[in-house]
C-alpha cells in the first residue's frame, strides 16, 4: 500500500479553492522548498515534528486569543517530550503559542501587531487570504480565528514550515482545515493570479531590492476590490523621503529601501492601489522584540547603540514600522 501524501490536504485545498493554475506547480515547488540537499538541518526538523507525541482526539483550539492556544491533556512525560522537540525547531520568531500547557514565548510579540491591525481590516469572515512571508504562521492562525475561509502562508524558510506543522499537530482539524503553508516566496506565485480577497505582506518589503516590483507582485495576487495589508520599516519624513542604508541596518545585511509612510503611500498609488490608509506608525520597542528562552540569539537590544537607543549600532535611526491598508481597484 502506498504511503499517504503528506501534502494531500494542501492539494485538496487548492482544488477546492479553484487554484488550478497554481496546482500544477505544487509538486516542483514542494520538492524545491523541502529539498534535503539544500537544507542540511531539514531532516532534524522533520524528525522533531514526526516524534511529537500522539494526542488525544479531544482538544479545544482558541485561534482568537493573543496566544494561539490548544487545550489538550498531556501526561508529564508527553509534555516534557513535546517541549524538548519543539525547542529543536528554535529560534521561534513569531508568536506566542500555548500548546498543551507549553508556553512558547517567541522573539516577537506578534499579538501586539495583530491588535493594531485587526480593527482596521475588512472583516475576514469568508475571505480567501494570502500571508506573504508569514514565518511560523502565527498571524495565519489568527486570520483563521477571525473567520477566513482559506488562509495560505508562503515563506521560503523550511524551519518556519516545520514550526507551522508542529503547531498543526496540536491544532489538528480544529480550524476546519482552512490554514495551509507552502514553502515558497512571492516570486513563485503564478503571475496575474487575482485569487485572494486579502493579502498581507509584513516585514518583507525592506528585504526586496526592487520594492515596487514587490508591490506589483502583491497586486497581482489580489482580486479586483481586494485589500492589501502592508507593514514595513519606515523613516520619518515627507513624500520624497527614502533612506537606503549601507551594508547593514540593525545588523541586518539585506535591508534596501526604507521610505517614509507618505512615500510608501505614493509608491502604492503609482503601482495602481487606491484608498491608502496609514493605520499605525511607531518605533519598535524592546518589549515587543526581544530574546527569550525560545529565541536565545541576539535580538533588538543588541542591534541598538547602548548609549543612545534611538539609533542603531551603525548610527541609523532605530527601527520604526508603519502599517498601511490599501485597495486594488
C-alpha positions in Angstrom: 0.0 0.0 0.0 1.5 3.4 -1.0 2.2 5.9 1.8 -0.3 8.8 2.2 0.9 12.0 0.6 1.8 14.4 3.5 0.7 17.3 1.3 -2.7 15.8 0.4 -4.6 18.4 2.4 -2.8 21.3 0.6 -3.6 19.7 -2.8 -7.2 19.3 -1.9 -7.5 22.9 -0.7 -6.0 24.2 -3.9 -8.6 22.2 -5.9 -11.4 23.3 -3.7 -10.4 27.0 -4.0 -10.1 26.7 -7.8 -6.3 27.5 -7.8 -5.9 25.1 -10.7 -3.2 27.1 -12.5 -1.0 27.1 -9.3 -1.9 23.4 -8.5 0.2 22.1 -11.4 3.3 23.8 -9.9 2.9 22.4 -6.4 5.0 19.2 -6.8 8.0 21.0 -8.1 7.7 23.9 -5.5 7.3 21.5 -2.6 10.3 19.4 -3.8 12.4 22.5 -4.1 11.3 24.2 -0.9 11.8 21.0 1.2 15.0 19.8 -0.6 17.2 17.9 1.9 20.3 18.6 -0.2 19.7 22.4 0.0 18.9 22.5 3.7 21.1 20.3 5.9 19.1 20.8 9.1 15.8 19.9 7.4 15.9 16.1 8.4 16.3 17.1 12.0 13.3 19.5 11.9 11.2 16.9 10.1 12.1 14.2 12.7 11.3 16.5 15.6 7.7 17.1 14.2 7.3 13.4 13.4 8.3 12.4 17.0 5.7 14.7 18.7 3.5 12.6 21.0 0.2 11.3 19.7 -2.5 13.5 21.1 -6.0 12.5 22.3 -8.8 13.4 19.9 -10.5 15.7 22.4 -8.9 19.1 22.2 -10.0 22.7 22.1 -8.2 25.3 19.9 -8.5 29.0 20.5 -7.4 30.9 17.5 -8.9 34.2 18.6 -6.7 34.7 21.7 -3.4 36.7 22.0 -1.6 33.4 22.4 -2.7 30.8 19.9 -3.9 28.2 22.3 -4.6 24.4 22.2 -6.2 22.9 25.3 -5.3 19.2 25.3 -4.4 16.8 28.1 -0.8 15.6 28.2 1.0 13.4 30.7 4.1 15.0 32.3 6.3 12.7 30.2 4.5 13.8 27.0 4.7 17.5 27.9 8.5 17.2 28.5 9.0 15.2 25.3 6.9 17.8 23.3 8.7 20.8 24.8 12.1 19.3 24.0 11.1 18.6 20.4 9.6 22.0 19.9 12.8 23.6 21.1 14.7 21.7 18.4 12.8 23.9 16.0 14.1 27.1 17.6 14.5 30.0 17.1 10.8 30.8 17.3 10.4 34.3 15.9 6.6 35.0 15.7 4.1 34.1 18.4 3.1 33.5 21.2 1.7 29.9 21.3 0.3 27.8 24.2 0.2 24.2 23.2 -1.0 21.7 25.7 0.4 23.9 28.5 3.7 24.5 26.8 4.2 28.3 26.6 6.2 29.3 23.5 7.4 32.8 24.2 8.7 34.0 20.8 11.0 36.8 19.9 8.2 39.0 18.6 5.0 39.8 20.5 3.1 39.3 17.2 -0.2 39.6 19.1 0.6 43.3 19.6 0.9 43.7 15.9 -2.4 41.9 15.3 -4.1 44.1 17.9 -3.0 47.2 16.0 -4.1 45.7 12.6 -7.3 43.9 13.3 -9.6 46.9 13.9 -8.8 48.3 10.5 -9.3 45.2 8.3 -12.2 44.5 6.2 -13.9 41.6 8.0 -12.0 38.4 7.2 -15.1 36.1 7.6 -15.5 34.1 4.4 -12.4 35.6 2.7 -9.5 34.0 0.9 -6.3 35.2 2.5 -2.6 35.1 1.5 0.1 35.8 4.1 3.4 36.6 2.4 6.5 35.9 4.5 4.3 34.7 7.3 7.0 32.9 9.3 5.8 30.2 11.6 2.2 31.1 10.8 1.1 32.9 14.0 -0.9 35.6 12.1 -2.4 32.9 9.7 -3.9 31.1 12.7 -5.3 34.5 13.9 -6.8 35.1 10.4 -8.4 31.7 10.6 -9.7 32.6 14.1 -11.2 35.7 12.6 -13.3 33.5 10.2 -11.2 33.5 7.0 -12.4 30.7 4.7 -8.9 29.9 3.4 -5.5 31.1 4.6 -2.3 30.3 2.8 1.1 31.2 4.3 4.0 31.4 1.9 7.5 31.6 3.2 10.7 30.0 1.7 12.1 29.0 5.2 11.8 25.3 5.8 12.3 25.9 9.5 9.2 28.0 9.6 7.4 25.3 7.6 8.1 22.7 10.3 7.2 25.1 13.1 3.9 25.5 11.3 3.5 21.8 11.0 4.3 21.4 14.7 1.5 23.8 15.6 -0.8 22.0 13.2 0.0 18.8 15.1 -1.6 20.3 18.2 -4.4 22.1 16.4 -5.4 19.1 14.3 -8.6 19.8 12.4 -9.9 22.3 14.9 -9.6 25.1 12.2 -11.6 23.0 9.8 -8.5 22.5 7.6 -8.6 26.2 6.5 -5.0 27.1 7.2 -2.0 26.0 5.0 1.7 26.6 4.4 3.7 26.5 1.2 7.5 26.9 1.4 7.9 29.4 -1.5 8.4 33.1 -2.0 6.2 35.6 -3.7 8.2 35.2 -6.9 6.9 31.6 -7.1 3.2 32.6 -7.2 1.7 32.5 -10.7 1.5 35.8 -12.4 -1.8 37.7 -12.5 -3.4 35.1 -10.2 -6.0 37.6 -8.9 -7.3 35.0 -6.4 -7.2 36.5 -2.9 -9.5 38.8 -1.1 -6.9 40.0 1.4 -3.1 39.8 1.1 -0.7 40.5 4.0 2.9 41.4 3.5 4.5 42.2 6.9 8.2 42.6 7.4 9.1 41.8 3.7 9.3 45.0 1.6 12.5 46.3 3.1 14.2 43.0 2.2 13.4 43.5 -1.5 16.0 45.2 -3.7 13.1 46.3 -6.0 10.3 47.3 -3.7 7.9 48.5 -6.5 8.2 45.1 -8.1 7.1 43.5 -4.8 4.1 45.8 -4.6 3.1 44.8 -8.2 3.6 41.2 -7.3 1.2 41.6 -4.3 -1.2 43.4 -6.5 -1.2 40.5 -9.0 -2.3 38.1 -6.3 -5.4 40.2 -5.3 -8.8 40.1 -6.9 -10.3 43.4 -8.1 -11.5 45.2 -4.9 -9.2 43.1 -2.7 -7.3 44.5 0.3 -3.5 44.8 0.9 -2.2 45.0 4.4 1.4 46.1 4.3 3.9 46.5 7.2 7.5 47.6 6.7 10.4 49.6 8.1 10.0 53.3 7.5 11.7 56.6 8.3 10.1 59.9 9.3 9.7 62.5 6.5 7.6 63.6 3.6 6.6 62.0 0.3 10.1 62.4 -1.1 11.9 60.8 1.9 13.5 57.4 1.3 16.5 56.0 3.2 18.8 53.4 1.8 21.2 52.0 4.4 24.7 50.9 3.8 25.9 47.3 4.1 23.9 46.7 7.3 21.0 48.1 9.1 20.5 47.0 12.8 23.0 44.2 11.9 20.8 43.0 9.0 22.7 42.7 5.7 19.7 42.7 3.4 17.8 45.9 4.1 17.4 48.0 1.0 14.8 50.8 1.0 13.1 52.5 3.9 10.6 55.1 2.7 8.5 57.4 4.8 4.9 56.4 5.2 4.0 59.2 2.8 6.5 58.0 0.3 5.2 54.4 0.7 1.6 55.6 0.0 2.9 57.3 -3.1 4.6 54.1 -4.2 1.3 52.2 -3.7 -0.6 54.8 -5.8 2.0 54.6 -8.6 1.5 50.8 -8.6 -2.2 51.2 -9.0 -3.6 50.9 -5.5 -6.1 53.3 -4.0 -7.6 54.2 -0.7 -4.3 54.1 1.2 -4.6 54.4 5.0 -1.7 54.5 7.4 -3.2 52.7 10.4 -0.2 52.7 12.7 3.4 54.0 12.8 5.7 53.6 15.8 9.3 52.9 16.8 9.7 49.2 17.7 10.2 48.8 21.5 12.4 46.4 23.4 9.3 44.8 24.9 7.9 43.9 21.5 11.1 42.3 20.0 13.5 40.6 22.4 15.5 37.5 23.2 13.6 34.7 25.0 14.0 31.1 26.1 12.7 30.1 22.7 14.9 32.6 20.8 18.2 32.8 22.5 20.1 34.6 19.8 20.8 38.3 19.6 17.7 40.5 19.3 16.8 44.2 19.0 18.6 45.3 22.2 21.9 44.0 20.7 21.3 45.9 17.5 20.8 49.4 19.1 23.5 51.8 20.3 23.8 51.1 24.0 24.4 54.8 24.7 21.5 56.0 22.5 18.6 53.6 22.0 17.2 56.0 19.3 20.0 54.8 17.0 21.1 51.5 15.6 24.7 50.3 16.2 25.5 51.7 12.8 24.2 55.1 13.8 21.0 55.0 11.8 17.5 55.8 13.2 16.2 52.9 15.3 13.6 50.6 13.6 10.3 52.3 13.0 7.4 50.4 11.4 4.3 51.6 9.6 1.2 49.6 8.7 -0.8 50.6 5.6 -4.0 49.3 4.2 -4.8 49.8 0.5 -7.2 48.5 -2.0 -6.8 47.2 -5.5 -9.5 49.0 -7.7 
